[in-house]
Amino acid sequence: MRATDRSRSALHQPPGRRLPPPGGSQPWSRPRVRAADFDDRESLTRAFDGAERALVISTDALGRRVQQHGNAFDAAVRAGVGQLLYTSLARAGESGNPLVPAPEHRATERLLARSGVPFTVLRNNIYPDVLLELASLREAVKTGVLGSISGTSGEGDIGYLGCIGYVGYVAREDCAAVRAALLAEGGHTGEYLDVTGPVAVNYAGIADALTQATGRPVRFEARPEPESAAAYAARGAEPERIAMAAQLWAAAREGWLDIATHAVERLTGRPATTLAEFFARHREALLGQVESDDDVDRSGSA
Ligand SMILES: NC(=O)c1ccc[n+]([C@@H]2O[C@H](COP(=O)([O-])OP(=O)(O)OC[C@H]3O[C@@H](n4cnc5c(N)ncnc54)[C@H](OP(=O)(O)O)[C@@H]3O)[C@@H](O)[C@H]2O)c1
């Protein structure tokens, strides 16, 4: 339930009062910040006091999240909040969902539905930031091949499992814009909205997006056989990274994340960020190594 600093609550102004344009001078535009702890019900109730609508962003405490989210919902009920929003996960409602966080999101969604407060569930697809962590994008830009394993950078690519799976990556900024729009306007109560990018892509789509964003040709090369986690570990990939990626890509391969909707555009009035646009924001990081290597090559050959 994070919106501003420690308050973890997004307090909403009365209806009809639109957010001012950036740089606007309306006196009420400054947010009020209240501290609250998901493990401290009283602090939550105080934070919610007077809120017409509230956004509860799922916590990061795996194993304790249902209790924490339940605390927030109870507090919202006590404070008389008129609408609750909750950030869930793609297809969290389905019991077969293999993603580790899914059961806690599912249990939380049930609590929310039983809270008696009008609610909206925002089921986010995967953030593309995850790709920056789990796929060897810099290597792909450098070598021109996504799916290659570098023996030099220690950045073993554990993407094979997911290369054939499609994911509707959604930018965090778009998720935030959807939440802001709902907090400002309300509505969509009782709905479970899939918040996704504009299109679901597989590894070939990721390679295309890298090409567009960096101007360097990148192609995806499928490996003939999946590589074992042990093989990736031997190439220097960290065990935690392997486990996370294997789990995510397996879910992608099974189609759990193959969801793309128009929710972002419908709710915010602007199209969802494409993967190429997201990568373009990280162009410097993706190209950094390549450009400095090019410089070395040029000075070496001069
Ligand atoms: N869809 C996706 O691809 C995706 C990817 C990553 C994460 N997520 C989800 O997004 C959520 C946040 O993940 P994140 O990576 O953004 O986590 P994060 O950066 O570690 O942020 C966690 C936040 O929770 C706050 N917090 C922790 N315990 C709290 C408590 N008891 N009371 C109040 N606030 C508390 C922390 O506050 P302090 O900073 O003050 O400690 C911090 O601001 C998680 O639910 C995660 O599952 C989704």
PDBQT file of the ligand as one rigid body, heavy atoms in Angstrom, charges set to zero:
ROOT
HETATM    1  N1  LIG A 401       4.478  -7.819 -11.972  1.00  0.00    +0.000 N 
HETATM    2  C1  LIG A 401       5.787  -7.862 -11.828  1.00  0.00    +0.000 C 
HETATM    3  O1  LIG A 401       6.556  -8.116 -12.773  1.00  0.00    +0.000 OA
HETATM    4  C2  LIG A 401       6.399  -7.558 -10.507  1.00  0.00    +0.000 A 
HETATM    5  C3  LIG A 401       7.783  -7.421 -10.442  1.00  0.00    +0.000 A 
HETATM    6  C4  LIG A 401       8.356  -7.090  -9.228  1.00  0.00    +0.000 A 
HETATM    7  C5  LIG A 401       7.538  -6.940  -8.118  1.00  0.00    +0.000 A 
HETATM    8  N2  LIG A 401       6.210  -7.095  -8.209  1.00  0.00    +0.000 N 
HETATM    9  C6  LIG A 401       5.365  -6.933  -7.027  1.00  0.00    +0.000 C 
HETATM   10  O2  LIG A 401       5.386  -5.572  -6.629  1.00  0.00    +0.000 OA
HETATM   11  C7  LIG A 401       5.396  -5.493  -5.210  1.00  0.00    +0.000 C 
HETATM   12  C8  LIG A 401       6.557  -4.648  -4.733  1.00  0.00    +0.000 C 
HETATM   13  O3  LIG A 401       7.744  -5.197  -5.214  1.00  0.00    +0.000 OA
HETATM   14  P1  LIG A 401       9.011  -4.292  -5.339  1.00  0.00    +0.000 P 
HETATM   15  O4  LIG A 401      10.068  -5.089  -6.042  1.00  0.00    +0.000 OA
HETATM   16  O5  LIG A 401       8.601  -2.965  -5.868  1.00  0.00    +0.000 OA
HETATM   17  O6  LIG A 401       9.446  -4.192  -3.838  1.00  0.00    +0.000 OA
HETATM   18  P2  LIG A 401      10.414  -3.156  -3.154  1.00  0.00    +0.000 P 
HETATM   19  O7  LIG A 401      11.030  -2.225  -4.141  1.00  0.00    +0.000 OA
HETATM   20  O8  LIG A 401      11.301  -3.943  -2.275  1.00  0.00    +0.000 OA
HETATM   21  O9  LIG A 401       9.425  -2.280  -2.289  1.00  0.00    +0.000 OA
HETATM   22  C9  LIG A 401       8.848  -2.838  -1.178  1.00  0.00    +0.000 C 
HETATM   23  C10 LIG A 401       8.163  -1.697  -0.435  1.00  0.00    +0.000 C 
HETATM   24  O10 LIG A 401       7.328  -2.251   0.590  1.00  0.00    +0.000 OA
HETATM   25  C11 LIG A 401       7.517  -1.479   1.751  1.00  0.00    +0.000 C 
HETATM   26  N3  LIG A 401       7.209  -2.292   2.916  1.00  0.00    +0.000 N 
HETATM   27  C12 LIG A 401       7.771  -3.480   3.249  1.00  0.00    +0.000 A 
HETATM   28  N4  LIG A 401       7.224  -3.920   4.396  1.00  0.00    +0.000 NA
HETATM   29  C13 LIG A 401       6.328  -2.990   4.807  1.00  0.00    +0.000 A 
HETATM   30  C14 LIG A 401       5.458  -2.874   5.929  1.00  0.00    +0.000 A 
HETATM   31  N5  LIG A 401       5.386  -3.815   6.882  1.00  0.00    +0.000 N 
HETATM   32  N6  LIG A 401       4.665  -1.796   6.025  1.00  0.00    +0.000 NA
HETATM   33  C15 LIG A 401       4.721  -0.823   5.095  1.00  0.00    +0.000 A 
HETATM   34  N7  LIG A 401       5.496  -0.896   3.991  1.00  0.00    +0.000 NA
HETATM   35  C16 LIG A 401       6.310  -1.957   3.862  1.00  0.00    +0.000 A 
HETATM   36  C17 LIG A 401       8.975  -1.052   1.684  1.00  0.00    +0.000 C 
HETATM   37  O11 LIG A 401       9.141   0.111   2.445  1.00  0.00    +0.000 OA
HETATM   38  P3  LIG A 401      10.619   0.623   2.821  1.00  0.00    +0.000 P 
HETATM   39  O12 LIG A 401      11.269   1.031   1.551  1.00  0.00    +0.000 OA
HETATM   40  O13 LIG A 401      10.335   1.770   3.708  1.00  0.00    +0.000 OA
HETATM   41  O14 LIG A 401      11.288  -0.535   3.469  1.00  0.00    +0.000 OA
HETATM   42  C18 LIG A 401       9.156  -0.763   0.187  1.00  0.00    +0.000 C 
HETATM   43  O15 LIG A 401       8.766   0.563  -0.117  1.00  0.00    +0.000 OA
HETATM   44  C19 LIG A 401       5.444  -6.912  -4.691  1.00  0.00    +0.000 C 
HETATM   45  O16 LIG A 401       4.146  -7.305  -4.370  1.00  0.00    +0.000 OA
HETATM   46  C20 LIG A 401       5.920  -7.712  -5.856  1.00  0.00    +0.000 C 
HETATM   47  O17 LIG A 401       5.396  -9.016  -5.825  1.00  0.00    +0.000 OA
HETATM   48  C21 LIG A 401       5.619  -7.392  -9.383  1.00  0.00    +0.000 A 
ENDROOT
TORSDOF 0
